[in-house]
Amino acid sequence: MRVAILRWLKDPSDFPPQLEPAEEVGVCLKHIQARAGVSQSTASQYMATLQNAGLVSSTRVGQWTHYKRVEKRIAGLAADVLREL
């Protein structure tokens, strides 16, 4: 599911509109949760894992947290996997 979320976040405009543009602040957790079909706490756990790995960053907007990909870290991880495998 975490890999799927990273894929989804690649195109933030594919999510429903939100008050702040997703391209700027990231995608709201409620939209990620809805697409994943999981509870808010489960979605939060997924995003915490991705954030702890440095693959996403978060921005707080009001009561919601928005997430976007950290492209440099994702590219580095991909290069590491290719080099090691």
C-alpha atoms as one frame of an Amber mdcrd trajectory, in Angstrom:
protein
   0.000   0.000   0.000   2.849   2.411   0.760   4.292   1.897  -2.729   0.835
   2.531  -4.197   0.573   5.761  -2.198   3.930   6.922  -3.565   2.646   6.173
  -7.073  -0.563   8.139  -6.416   1.346  11.121  -5.056   3.330  11.303  -8.299
   0.312  13.103  -9.829  -1.303  15.234  -7.106  -3.750  16.745  -9.616  -5.383
  13.298  -9.856  -6.858  13.815  -6.361 -10.019  15.826  -5.599  -9.618  19.612
  -5.403  -8.656  21.077  -2.043  -8.413  24.595  -0.600  -4.641  24.810  -1.038
  -3.222  23.482  -4.352  -1.914  19.928  -3.931   1.061  20.754  -6.169   2.172
  23.307  -3.556   1.264  21.849  -0.140   0.771  18.200  -1.014  -2.240  15.914
  -0.938  -4.499  15.982   2.114  -4.430  12.848   4.250  -8.227  12.511   3.927
  -7.854  12.055   0.143  -5.099   9.466   0.574  -7.208   7.674   3.173 -10.257
   7.616   0.890  -8.311   6.276  -2.087  -6.645   3.604   0.039  -9.956   2.590
   1.619  -8.475   2.482   5.118  -9.131   4.224   8.425  -7.545   7.587   9.193
  -5.245   6.013  11.766  -4.045   3.382   9.274  -3.438   6.039   6.609  -1.539
   8.100   9.198   0.629   5.093  10.030   1.413   4.516   6.344   2.370   8.163
   5.908   4.474   8.200   9.091   6.462   5.236   7.734   7.020   7.011   4.411
   7.963  10.236   6.178  10.387   8.480   8.534  12.054   6.970   5.453  12.379
  10.460   3.970  10.197   9.586   0.968   7.477  12.162   1.704   7.322  15.512
   3.442   4.352  16.930   5.301   2.741  20.334   5.633   0.059  21.163   8.169
  -2.902  23.161   6.802  -5.501  23.812   9.500  -6.444  20.499  11.046  -5.180
  18.426   8.126  -1.750  17.189   7.147  -0.780  17.255   3.481   1.898  15.040
   1.948   4.102  15.275  -1.106   6.898  13.146  -2.504  10.559  13.938  -1.868
  11.764  13.274  -5.399  15.476  13.504  -4.583  15.198  10.813  -1.897  13.064
   8.563  -4.109  15.618   8.850  -6.932  18.421   8.049  -4.489  16.593   4.991
  -3.218  16.000   3.778  -6.776  19.698   4.226  -7.581  20.671   2.328  -4.415
  18.396  -0.581  -5.337  19.781  -0.750  -8.883  23.358  -0.614  -7.655  22.869
  -3.278  -4.967  20.745  -5.677  -6.999
